[in-house]
Structures are given as C-alpha cells and as structure tokens.
Amino acid sequence: MDCEIATIPPSVNHYWVASGKRRYLSDKARDFHDVVSMLVPRINTAARLKLDVTFHFPDRVRRDIDNYLKATIDSLVKCGLCVDDEQFDQLIVRRGDVVKGGLIKIKVLEI
C-alpha cells in the first residue's frame, strides 16, 4: 500500500482528551481517522508489516516526529488495512521537506 495524505496527524500530545477520570479520542484524532479511512484500502491483512512514513510538516516548528506515529498507525488499523498495530515489525520514520498544509507519505509492505 502506498498513499499520500494531505494533512498531518495529531501528535500524541493532542490525541487524547481527558474529562475527569474518562479519556477519549480528541476531535482531531477522530477527524484524522476519518480522512485515512477514505484514502486507505480495507484489506484486513494479518501479515507482518513494515511501515515507511515521511511527515512533511506545514512549517519549520520543532517537533518530535515519533509523537505523530501513534495516530498514524492507529488510523491504519481503524480503517481496516491490518488487524492490529502489533503487526508492525519495522518502522522507518522520516521528516520530509516543508509542505504547505502538511503531507504524509505512507508505504506499508508485507514482510
């Protein structure tokens, strides 16, 4: 699977919202899951996987790119590409050039 998504996922810092003792996905997280579901095919593979992702942020603000993996991988599971995030054995994460509005390039390969 190879696709480009013209947005950036929420960081792990903005993925969850807390209300009292309750924790739930933020609106940003749910919106990102919806976008990914429209663009990524529902395959439901049970194979071992390799993820190669490049984050093209919309500006040069300092960011920890690993904070953006949670929403990305969770979205691939929620959209039905794979069964569980435990299937990802190899992760390659890159910071790409700045792209206005942000962009993610995702490749998922069976190992």
N, CA, C and O atoms as a Tinker XYZ file with bonds, in Angstrom:
   444  protein
     1  N      0.848000   -1.159000    0.000000    73     2
     2  CA     0.000000    0.000000    0.000000    64     1     3
     3  C      0.898000    1.227000    0.000000    63     2     4     5
     4  O      1.874000    1.298000    0.746000    81     3
     5  N      0.561000    2.166000   -0.826000    73     3     6
     6  CA     1.352000    3.382000   -0.977000    64     5     7
     7  C      0.367000    4.531000   -1.157000    63     6     8     9
     8  O     -0.427000    4.514000   -2.098000    81     7
     9  N      0.403000    5.531000   -0.273000    73     7    10
    10  CA    -0.523000    6.657000   -0.435000    64     9    11
    11  C      0.059000    7.935000    0.163000    63    10    12    13
    12  O      1.011000    7.916000    0.944000    81    11
    13  N     -0.551000    9.034000   -0.236000    73    11    14
    14  CA    -0.224000   10.353000    0.311000    64    13    15
    15  C     -1.496000   10.936000    0.901000    63    14    16    17
    16  O     -2.572000   10.855000    0.309000    81    15
    17  N     -1.352000   11.520000    2.069000    73    15    18
    18  CA    -2.483000   12.123000    2.763000    64    17    19
    19  C     -2.133000   13.587000    3.018000    63    18    20    21
    20  O     -1.125000   13.892000    3.656000    81    19
    21  N     -2.962000   14.475000    2.521000    73    19    22
    22  CA    -2.671000   15.910000    2.575000    64    21    23
    23  C     -3.083000   16.526000    3.910000    63    22    24    25
    24  O     -3.907000   17.438000    3.966000    81    23
    25  N     -2.500000   16.013000    4.965000    73    23    26
    26  CA    -2.697000   16.552000    6.313000    64    25    27
    27  C     -1.641000   15.930000    7.220000    63    26    28    29
    28  O     -0.889000   15.051000    6.798000    81    27
    29  N     -1.591000   16.377000    8.431000    73    27    30
    30  CA    -0.684000   15.823000    9.436000    64    29    31
    31  C     -1.537000   15.285000   10.583000    63    30    32    33
    32  O     -2.503000   15.936000   10.979000    81    31
    33  N     -1.204000   14.113000   11.126000    73    31    34
    34  CA    -1.989000   13.590000   12.257000    64    33    35
    35  C     -1.753000   14.430000   13.507000    63    34    36    37
    36  O     -0.765000   15.159000   13.591000    81    35
    37  N     -2.650000   14.330000   14.468000    73    35    38
    38  CA    -2.381000   14.993000   15.743000    64    37    39
    39  C     -1.205000   14.302000   16.436000    63    38    40    41
    40  O     -1.012000   13.094000   16.301000    81    39
    41  N     -0.440000   15.074000   17.162000    73    39    42
    42  CA     0.653000   14.470000   17.930000    64    41    43
    43  C      0.048000   13.697000   19.094000    63    42    44    45
    44  O     -1.132000   13.852000   19.409000    81    43
    45  N      0.847000   12.882000   19.715000    73    43    46
    46  CA     0.372000   12.106000   20.860000    64    45    47
    47  C     -0.103000   13.049000   21.973000    63    46    48    49
    48  O     -0.934000   12.666000   22.796000    81    47
    49  N      0.418000   14.272000   21.998000    73    47    50
    50  CA     0.008000   15.265000   22.995000    64    49    51
    51  C     -1.415000   15.769000   22.769000    63    50    52    53
    52  O     -2.044000   16.286000   23.692000    81    51
    53  N     -1.930000   15.619000   21.537000    73    51    54
    54  CA    -3.274000   16.094000   21.199000    64    53    55
    55  C     -4.183000   14.953000   20.744000    63    54    56    57
    56  O     -5.244000   15.194000   20.168000    81    55
    57  N     -3.772000   13.727000   20.999000    73    55    58
    58  CA    -4.516000   12.553000   20.552000    64    57    59
    59  C     -5.660000   12.213000   21.506000    63    58    60    61
    60  O     -6.738000   11.814000   21.067000    81    59
    61  N     -5.431000   12.367000   22.788000    73    59    62
    62  CA    -6.419000   12.042000   23.816000    64    61    63
    63  C     -6.913000   13.305000   24.498000    63    62    64    65
    64  O     -6.196000   14.301000   24.589000    81    63
    65  N     -8.160000   13.248000   24.981000    73    63    66
    66  CA    -8.752000   14.322000   25.773000    64    65    67
    67  C     -9.198000   13.687000   27.086000    63    66    68    69
    68  O     -9.739000   12.581000   27.097000    81    67
    69  N     -8.970000   14.388000   28.184000    73    67    70
    70  CA    -9.388000   13.868000   29.489000    64    69    71
    71  C    -10.523000   14.726000   30.043000    63    70    72    73
    72  O    -10.509000   15.954000   29.953000    81    71
    73  N    -11.495000   14.040000   30.612000    73    71    74
    74  CA   -12.609000   14.709000   31.276000    64    73    75
    75  C    -12.863000   13.940000   32.568000    63    74    76    77
    76  O    -13.485000   12.877000   32.557000    81    75
    77  N    -12.381000   14.483000   33.672000    73    75    78
    78  CA   -12.453000   13.746000   34.933000    64    77    79
    79  C    -11.557000   12.524000   34.849000    63    78    80    81
    80  O    -10.373000   12.646000   34.535000    81    79
    81  N    -12.101000   11.355000   35.122000    73    79    82
    82  CA   -11.330000   10.112000   35.032000    64    81    83
    83  C    -11.450000    9.470000   33.652000    63    82    84    85
    84  O    -10.813000    8.452000   33.383000    81    83
    85  N    -12.246000   10.048000   32.799000    73    83    86
    86  CA   -12.509000    9.489000   31.470000    64    85    87
    87  C    -11.519000   10.040000   30.442000    63    86    88    89
    88  O    -11.229000   11.236000   30.422000    81    87
    89  N    -11.007000    9.147000   29.589000    73    87    90
    90  CA   -10.133000    9.550000   28.476000    64    89    91
    91  C    -10.746000    9.083000   27.176000    63    90    92    93
    92  O    -11.241000    7.960000   27.088000    81    91
    93  N    -10.719000    9.940000   26.158000    73    91    94
    94  CA   -11.273000    9.565000   24.866000    64    93    95
    95  C    -10.504000   10.280000   23.758000    63    94    96    97
    96  O     -9.751000   11.220000   24.009000    81    95
    97  N    -10.714000    9.807000   22.516000    73    95    98
    98  CA   -10.021000   10.408000   21.377000    64    97    99
    99  C    -10.461000   11.845000   21.181000    63    98   100   101
   100  O    -11.636000   12.174000   21.344000    81    99
   101  N     -9.521000   12.690000   20.833000    73    99   102
   102  CA    -9.832000   14.087000   20.552000    64   101   103
   103  C    -10.560000   14.201000   19.212000    63   102   104   105
   104  O    -10.561000   13.262000   18.415000    81   103
   105  N    -11.171000   15.347000   18.974000    73   103   106
   106  CA   -11.810000   15.602000   17.678000    64   105   107
   107  C    -10.778000   15.532000   16.559000    63   106   108   109
   108  O    -11.069000   15.024000   15.476000    81   107
   109  N     -9.566000   16.044000   16.816000    73   107   110
   110  CA    -8.501000   15.992000   15.810000    64   109   111
   111  C     -8.159000   14.549000   15.450000    63   110   112   113
   112  O     -7.938000   14.235000   14.280000    81   111
   113  N     -8.116000   13.677000   16.447000    73   111   114
   114  CA    -7.809000   12.266000   16.208000    64   113   115
   115  C     -8.919000   11.607000   15.397000    63   114   116   117
   116  O     -8.641000   10.886000   14.440000    81   115
   117  N    -10.170000   11.850000   15.772000    73   115   118
   118  CA   -11.293000   11.252000   15.039000    64   117   119
   119  C    -11.339000   11.763000   13.596000    63   118   120   121
   120  O    -11.600000   10.991000   12.674000    81   119
   121  N    -11.087000   13.056000   13.402000    73   119   122
   122  CA   -11.072000   13.616000   12.046000    64   121   123
   123  C     -9.964000   12.990000   11.207000    63   122   124   125
   124  O    -10.166000   12.694000   10.029000    81   123
   125  N     -8.799000   12.787000   11.808000    73   123   126
   126  CA    -7.690000   12.176000   11.082000    64   125   127
   127  C     -8.033000   10.728000   10.709000    63   126   128   129
   128  O     -7.761000   10.300000    9.587000    81   127
   129  N     -8.622000    9.978000   11.631000    73   127   130
   130  CA    -9.033000    8.602000   11.334000    64   129   131
   131  C    -10.013000    8.575000   10.154000    63   130   132   133
   132  O     -9.939000    7.690000    9.302000    81   131
   133  N    -10.923000    9.540000   10.113000    73   131   134
   134  CA   -11.900000    9.603000    9.016000    64   133   135
   135  C    -11.222000    9.841000    7.676000    63   134   136   137
   136  O    -11.574000    9.208000    6.681000    81   135
   137  N    -10.253000   10.750000    7.643000    73   135   138
   138  CA    -9.527000   11.035000    6.398000    64   137   139
   139  C     -8.787000    9.792000    5.919000    63   138   140   141
   140  O     -8.849000    9.445000    4.740000    81   139
   141  N     -8.092000    9.126000    6.825000    73   139   142
   142  CA    -7.338000    7.922000    6.462000    64   141   143
   143  C     -8.289000    6.845000    5.955000    63   142   144   145
   144  O     -7.965000    6.150000    4.992000    81   143
   145  N     -9.446000    6.691000    6.573000    73   143   146
   146  CA   -10.418000    5.679000    6.154000    64   145   147
   147  C    -10.903000    5.903000    4.725000    63   146   148   149
   148  O    -11.232000    4.946000    4.024000    81   147
   149  N    -10.948000    7.156000    4.291000    73   147   150
   150  CA   -11.377000    7.455000    2.922000    64   149   151
   151  C    -10.298000    7.139000    1.888000    63   150   152   153
   152  O    -10.613000    6.908000    0.720000    81   151
   153  N     -9.032000    7.127000    2.301000    73   151   154
   154  CA    -7.930000    7.018000    1.343000    64   153   155
   155  C     -7.198000    5.682000    1.351000    63   154   156   157
   156  O     -6.534000    5.340000    0.373000    81   155
   157  N     -7.306000    4.931000    2.427000    73   155   158
   158  CA    -6.542000    3.677000    2.565000    64   157   159
   159  C     -7.489000    2.486000    2.381000    63   158   160   161
   160  O     -8.557000    2.445000    2.993000    81   159
   161  N     -7.105000    1.521000    1.545000    73   159   162
   162  CA    -7.991000    0.379000    1.293000    64   161   163
   163  C     -8.167000   -0.521000    2.515000    63   162   164   165
   164  O     -7.259000   -0.681000    3.331000    81   163
   165  N     -9.350000   -1.097000    2.613000    73   163   166
   166  CA    -9.681000   -2.037000    3.696000    64   165   167
   167  C     -9.240000   -3.426000    3.250000    63   166   168   169
   168  O     -9.935000   -4.073000    2.466000    81   167
   169  N     -8.093000   -3.890000    3.742000    73   167   170
   170  CA    -7.518000   -5.169000    3.330000    64   169   171
   171  C     -7.625000   -6.202000    4.449000    63   170   172   173
   172  O     -7.797000   -7.392000    4.186000    81   171
   173  N     -7.523000   -5.748000    5.687000    73   171   174
   174  CA    -7.555000   -6.624000    6.871000    64   173   175
   175  C     -6.495000   -7.723000    6.823000    63   174   176   177
   176  O     -6.765000   -8.872000    7.173000    81   175
   177  N     -5.308000   -7.370000    6.394000    73   175   178
   178  CA    -4.225000   -8.341000    6.349000    64   177   179
   179  C     -3.798000   -8.728000    7.767000    63   178   180   181
   180  O     -3.856000   -7.920000    8.694000    81   179
   181  N     -3.373000   -9.971000    7.907000    73   179   182
   182  CA    -2.847000  -10.454000    9.182000    64   181   183
   183  C     -1.337000  -10.656000    9.086000    63   182   184   185
   184  O     -0.724000  -11.204000   10.002000    81   183
   185  N     -0.732000  -10.213000    7.974000    73   183   186
   186  CA     0.703000  -10.404000    7.730000    64   185   187
   187  C      1.543000   -9.501000    8.628000    63   186   188   189
   188  O      1.046000   -8.522000    9.185000    81   187
   189  N      2.815000   -9.843000    8.759000    73   187   190
   190  CA     3.781000   -8.977000    9.444000    64   189   191
   191  C      4.066000   -7.812000    8.490000    63   190   192   193
   192  O      4.155000   -8.007000    7.278000    81   191
   193  N      4.208000   -6.601000    9.043000    73   191   194
   194  CA     4.265000   -5.408000    8.201000    64   193   195
   195  C      5.470000   -4.516000    8.486000    63   194   196   197
   196  O      6.051000   -4.523000    9.572000    81   195
   197  N      5.808000   -3.756000    7.463000    73   195   198
   198  CA     6.839000   -2.716000    7.545000    64   197   199
   199  C      6.163000   -1.402000    7.172000    63   198   200   201
   200  O      5.490000   -1.311000    6.146000    81   199
   201  N      6.345000   -0.391000    8.008000    73   199   202
   202  CA     5.791000    0.933000    7.742000    64   201   203
   203  C      6.926000    1.885000    7.413000    63   202   204   205
   204  O      7.900000    1.989000    8.158000    81   203
   205  N      6.791000    2.576000    6.295000    73   203   206
   206  CA     7.736000    3.615000    5.884000    64   205   207
   207  C      6.912000    4.885000    5.753000    63   206   208   209
   208  O      6.080000    4.994000    4.852000    81   207
   209  N      7.132000    5.838000    6.638000    73   207   210
   210  CA     6.319000    7.053000    6.650000    64   209   211
   211  C      7.215000    8.287000    6.644000    63   210   212   213
   212  O      8.227000    8.344000    7.343000    81   211
   213  N      6.820000    9.273000    5.840000    73   211   214
   214  CA     7.513000   10.560000    5.794000    64   213   215
   215  C      6.512000   11.643000    6.147000    63   214   216   217
   216  O      5.471000   11.777000    5.505000    81   215
   217  N      6.837000   12.415000    7.172000    73   215   218
   218  CA     5.995000   13.522000    7.589000    64   217   219
   219  C      6.536000   14.817000    6.978000    63   218   220   221
   220  O      7.676000   15.207000    7.234000    81   219
   221  N      5.719000   15.465000    6.181000    73   219   222
   222  CA     6.051000   16.769000    5.611000    64   221   223
   223  C      5.214000   17.789000    6.389000    63   222   224   225
   224  O      4.041000   18.004000    6.084000    81   223
   225  N      5.822000   18.404000    7.381000    73   223   226
   226  CA     5.096000   19.333000    8.241000    64   225   227
   227  C      4.829000   20.643000    7.507000    63   226   228   229
   228  O      5.529000   20.968000    6.548000    81   227
   229  N      3.817000   21.401000    7.951000    73   227   230
   230  CA     3.445000   22.629000    7.247000    64   229   231
   231  C      4.353000   23.829000    7.532000    63   230   232   233
   232  O      4.229000   24.876000    6.896000    81   231
   233  N      5.262000   23.668000    8.489000    73   231   234
   234  CA     6.159000   24.771000    8.834000    64   233   235
   235  C      7.411000   24.194000    9.496000    63   234   236   237
   236  O      7.546000   22.978000    9.626000    81   235
   237  N      8.304000   25.054000    9.904000    73   235   238
   238  CA     9.574000   24.609000   10.482000    64   237   239
   239  C      9.570000   24.570000   12.019000    63   238   240   241
   240  O     10.632000   24.570000   12.643000    81   239
   241  N      8.395000   24.538000   12.614000    73   239   242
   242  CA     8.292000   24.436000   14.070000    64   241   243
   243  C      8.967000   23.137000   14.517000    63   242   244   245
   244  O      8.832000   22.105000   13.858000    81   243
   245  N      9.689000   23.191000   15.632000    73   243   246
   246  CA    10.367000   21.985000   16.143000    64   245   247
   247  C      9.338000   20.970000   16.618000    63   246   248   249
   248  O      8.444000   21.298000   17.398000    81   247
   249  N      9.472000   19.733000   16.142000    73   247   250
   250  CA     8.547000   18.655000   16.501000    64   249   251
   251  C      9.324000   17.363000   16.688000    63   250   252   253
   252  O     10.324000   17.128000   16.010000    81   251
   253  N      8.864000   16.529000   17.608000    73   251   254
   254  CA     9.383000   15.167000   17.752000    64   253   255
   255  C      8.566000   14.296000   16.809000    63   254   256   257
   256  O      7.382000   14.065000   17.055000    81   255
   257  N      9.178000   13.808000   15.735000    73   255   258
   258  CA     8.391000   13.081000   14.735000    64   257   259
   259  C      7.792000   11.786000   15.274000    63   258   260   261
   260  O      6.784000   11.306000   14.755000    81   259
   261  N      8.404000   11.219000   16.309000    73   259   262
   262  CA     7.831000    9.992000   16.862000    64   261   263
   263  C      6.477000   10.230000   17.525000    63   262   264   265
   264  O      5.706000    9.285000   17.694000    81   263
   265  N      6.171000   11.470000   17.905000    73   263   266
   266  CA     4.875000   11.786000   18.509000    64   265   267
   267  C      3.719000   11.677000   17.520000    63   266   268   269
   268  O      2.558000   11.693000   17.928000    81   267
   269  N      4.018000   11.566000   16.230000    73   267   270
   270  CA     2.981000   11.509000   15.201000    64   269   271
   271  C      2.712000   10.088000   14.722000    63   270   272   273
   272  O      1.821000    9.863000   13.902000    81   271
   273  N      3.477000    9.138000   15.230000    73   271   274
   274  CA     3.303000    7.740000   14.819000    64   273   275
   275  C      2.039000    7.102000   15.392000    63   274   276   277
   276  O      1.381000    6.322000   14.704000    81   275
   277  N      1.692000    7.418000   16.628000    73   275   278
   278  CA     0.533000    6.791000   17.287000    64   277   279
   279  C     -0.727000    6.961000   16.452000    63   278   280   281
   280  O     -1.403000    5.979000   16.144000    81   279
   281  N     -1.046000    8.180000   16.087000    73   279   282
   282  CA    -2.260000    8.431000   15.305000    64   281   283
   283  C     -2.170000    7.800000   13.926000    63   282   284   285
   284  O     -3.171000    7.309000   13.403000    81   283
   285  N     -0.984000    7.808000   13.332000    73   283   286
   286  CA    -0.807000    7.234000   12.004000    64   285   287
   287  C     -1.064000    5.730000   12.025000    63   286   288   289
   288  O     -1.846000    5.224000   11.220000    81   287
   289  N     -0.422000    5.025000   12.924000    73   287   290
   290  CA    -0.567000    3.570000   12.994000    64   289   291
   291  C     -1.983000    3.195000   13.439000    63   290   292   293
   292  O     -2.586000    2.291000   12.861000    81   291
   293  N     -2.514000    3.862000   14.439000    73   291   294
   294  CA    -3.883000    3.575000   14.882000    64   293   295
   295  C     -4.884000    3.758000   13.740000    63   294   296   297
   296  O     -5.839000    2.989000   13.622000    81   295
   297  N     -4.672000    4.761000   12.910000    73   295   298
   298  CA    -5.577000    5.005000   11.786000    64   297   299
   299  C     -5.512000    3.888000   10.755000    63   298   300   301
   300  O     -6.529000    3.531000   10.161000    81   299
   301  N     -4.321000    3.333000   10.540000    73   299   302
   302  CA    -4.192000    2.222000    9.598000    64   301   303
   303  C     -4.945000    0.989000   10.084000    63   302   304   305
   304  O     -5.472000    0.218000    9.282000    81   303
   305  N     -4.991000    0.808000   11.395000    73   303   306
   306  CA    -5.746000   -0.307000   11.969000    64   305   307
   307  C     -7.247000   -0.007000   11.894000    63   306   308   309
   308  O     -8.027000   -0.859000   11.470000    81   307
   309  N     -7.651000    1.197000   12.302000    73   307   310
   310  CA    -9.072000    1.558000   12.316000    64   309   311
   311  C     -9.707000    1.520000   10.936000    63   310   312   313
   312  O    -10.886000    1.187000   10.808000    81   311
   313  N     -8.945000    1.854000    9.905000    73   311   314
   314  CA    -9.512000    1.867000    8.556000    64   313   315
   315  C     -9.573000    0.460000    7.962000    63   314   316   317
   316  O    -10.169000    0.264000    6.903000    81   315
   317  N     -8.969000   -0.517000    8.629000    73   315   318
   318  CA    -9.060000   -1.894000    8.174000    64   317   319
   319  C     -7.923000   -2.354000    7.283000    63   318   320   321
   320  O     -8.031000   -3.409000    6.657000    81   319
   321  N     -6.837000   -1.598000    7.206000    73   319   322
   322  CA    -5.691000   -2.056000    6.422000    64   321   323
   323  C     -5.120000   -3.334000    7.033000    63   322   324   325
   324  O     -4.786000   -4.284000    6.324000    81   323
   325  N     -5.016000   -3.337000    8.357000    73   323   326
   326  CA    -4.484000   -4.502000    9.065000    64   325   327
   327  C     -5.354000   -4.766000   10.296000    63   326   328   329
   328  O     -6.263000   -3.998000   10.609000    81   327
   329  N     -5.062000   -5.845000   10.968000    73   327   330
   330  CA    -5.880000   -6.275000   12.094000    64   329   331
   331  C     -5.479000   -5.590000   13.398000    63   330   332   333
   332  O     -6.341000   -5.213000   14.192000    81   331
   333  N     -4.157000   -5.426000   13.626000    73   331   334
   334  CA    -3.684000   -4.901000   14.904000    64   333   335
   335  C     -2.364000   -4.165000   14.694000    63   334   336   337
   336  O     -1.584000   -4.524000   13.812000    81   335
   337  N     -2.115000   -3.138000   15.502000    73   335   338
   338  CA    -0.861000   -2.391000   15.363000    64   337   339
   339  C      0.356000   -3.209000   15.780000    63   338   340   341
   340  O      1.489000   -2.819000   15.495000    81   339
   341  N      0.139000   -4.322000   16.441000    73   339   342
   342  CA     1.218000   -5.235000   16.828000    64   341   343
   343  C      1.884000   -5.865000   15.608000    63   342   344   345
   344  O      2.993000   -6.390000   15.714000    81   343
   345  N      1.225000   -5.821000   14.458000    73   343   346
   346  CA     1.751000   -6.433000   13.234000    64   345   347
   347  C      2.947000   -5.685000   12.655000    63   346   348   349
   348  O      3.677000   -6.246000   11.837000    81   347
   349  N      3.165000   -4.442000   13.056000    73   347   350
   350  CA     4.258000   -3.641000   12.502000    64   349   351
   351  C      5.570000   -4.018000   13.185000    63   350   352   353
   352  O      5.792000   -3.702000   14.354000    81   351
   353  N      6.433000   -4.699000   12.433000    73   351   354
   354  CA     7.728000   -5.138000   12.947000    64   353   355
   355  C      8.846000   -4.170000   12.601000    63   354   356   357
   356  O      9.866000   -4.131000   13.289000    81   355
   357  N      8.669000   -3.392000   11.550000    73   355   358
   358  CA     9.691000   -2.436000   11.118000    64   357   359
   359  C      9.040000   -1.083000   10.896000    63   358   360   361
   360  O      8.007000   -0.968000   10.237000    81   359
   361  N      9.668000   -0.063000   11.462000    73   359   362
   362  CA     9.181000    1.305000   11.294000    64   361   363
   363  C     10.320000    2.167000   10.755000    63   362   364   365
   364  O     11.406000    2.212000   11.333000    81   363
   365  N     10.062000    2.838000    9.661000    73   363   366
   366  CA    11.008000    3.810000    9.118000    64   365   367
   367  C     10.270000    5.143000    9.121000    63   366   368   369
   368  O      9.242000    5.296000    8.462000    81   367
   369  N     10.800000    6.097000    9.860000    73   367   370
   370  CA    10.143000    7.390000   10.030000    64   369   371
   371  C     11.090000    8.486000    9.587000    63   370   372   373
   372  O     12.238000    8.550000   10.027000    81   371
   373  N     10.593000    9.353000    8.707000    73   371   374
   374  CA    11.427000   10.444000    8.186000    64   373   375
   375  C     10.692000   11.775000    8.309000    63   374   376   377
   376  O      9.463000   11.838000    8.341000    81   375
   377  N     11.491000   12.827000    8.376000    73   375   378
   378  CA    10.980000   14.187000    8.270000    64   377   379
   379  C     11.301000   14.648000    6.852000    63   378   380   381
   380  O     12.465000   14.680000    6.453000    81   379
   381  N     10.282000   15.000000    6.106000    73   379   382
   382  CA    10.480000   15.476000    4.750000    64   381   383
   383  C     10.549000   16.996000    4.711000    63   382   384   385
   384  O     10.562000   17.660000    5.748000    81   383
   385  N     10.592000   17.526000    3.515000    73   383   386
   386  CA    10.589000   18.979000    3.325000    64   385   387
   387  C      9.260000   19.559000    3.795000    63   386   388   389
   388  O      8.254000   18.854000    3.865000    81   387
   389  N      9.267000   20.831000    4.112000    73   387   390
   390  CA     8.043000   21.533000    4.499000    64   389   391
   391  C      7.097000   21.570000    3.294000    63   390   392   393
   392  O      7.508000   21.884000    2.177000    81   391
   393  N      5.825000   21.245000    3.544000    73   391   394
   394  CA     4.786000   21.298000    2.508000    64   393   395
   395  C      3.624000   22.098000    3.078000    63   394   396   397
   396  O      3.132000   21.794000    4.165000    81   395
   397  N      3.186000   23.111000    2.355000    73   395   398
   398  CA     2.087000   23.945000    2.827000    64   397   399
   399  C      0.863000   23.074000    3.137000    63   398   400   401
   400  O      0.427000   22.296000    2.289000    81   399
   401  N      0.319000   23.200000    4.331000    73   399   402
   402  CA    -0.829000   22.409000    4.746000    64   401   403
   403  C     -0.471000   21.056000    5.337000    63   402   404   405
   404  O     -1.305000   20.430000    5.991000    81   403
   405  N      0.775000   20.588000    5.117000    73   403   406
   406  CA     1.228000   19.296000    5.631000    64   405   407
   407  C      0.904000   18.150000    4.688000    63   406   408   409
   408  O     -0.032000   18.230000    3.892000    81   407
   409  N      1.680000   17.094000    4.784000    73   407   410
   410  CA     1.521000   15.924000    3.924000    64   409   411
   411  C      2.181000   14.730000    4.597000    63   410   412   413
   412  O      3.234000   14.857000    5.221000    81   411
   413  N      1.550000   13.574000    4.462000    73   411   414
   414  CA     2.153000   12.331000    4.944000    64   413   415
   415  C      2.268000   11.389000    3.749000    63   414   416   417
   416  O      1.308000   11.209000    2.999000    81   415
   417  N      3.434000   10.795000    3.577000    73   415   418
   418  CA     3.632000    9.755000    2.575000    64   417   419
   419  C      3.779000    8.449000    3.335000    63   418   420   421
   420  O      4.661000    8.306000    4.182000    81   419
   421  N      2.902000    7.494000    3.024000    73   419   422
   422  CA     2.884000    6.224000    3.753000    64   421   423
   423  C      3.059000    5.066000    2.779000    63   422   424   425
   424  O      2.403000    4.993000    1.740000    81   423
   425  N      3.962000    4.167000    3.146000    73   423   426
   426  CA     4.121000    2.903000    2.432000    64   425   427
   427  C      4.024000    1.799000    3.473000    63   426   428   429
   428  O      4.684000    1.855000    4.511000    81   427
   429  N      3.205000    0.805000    3.197000    73   427   430
   430  CA     3.127000   -0.370000    4.060000    64   429   431
   431  C      3.412000   -1.583000    3.198000    63   430   432   433
   432  O      2.779000   -1.784000    2.162000    81   431
   433  N      4.365000   -2.386000    3.629000    73   431   434
   434  CA     4.768000   -3.580000    2.893000    64   433   435
   435  C      4.657000   -4.794000    3.788000    63   434   436   437
   436  O      4.909000   -4.720000    4.991000    81   435
   437  N      4.274000   -5.919000    3.188000    73   435   438
   438  CA     4.305000   -7.173000    3.925000    64   437   439
   439  C      5.740000   -7.643000    4.004000    63   438   440   441
   440  O      6.494000   -7.509000    3.040000    81   439
   441  N      6.123000   -8.194000    5.141000    73   439   442
   442  CA     7.497000   -8.689000    5.305000    64   441   443
   443  C      7.526000  -10.160000    4.919000    63   442   444
   444  O      8.579000  -10.793000    4.977000    81   443
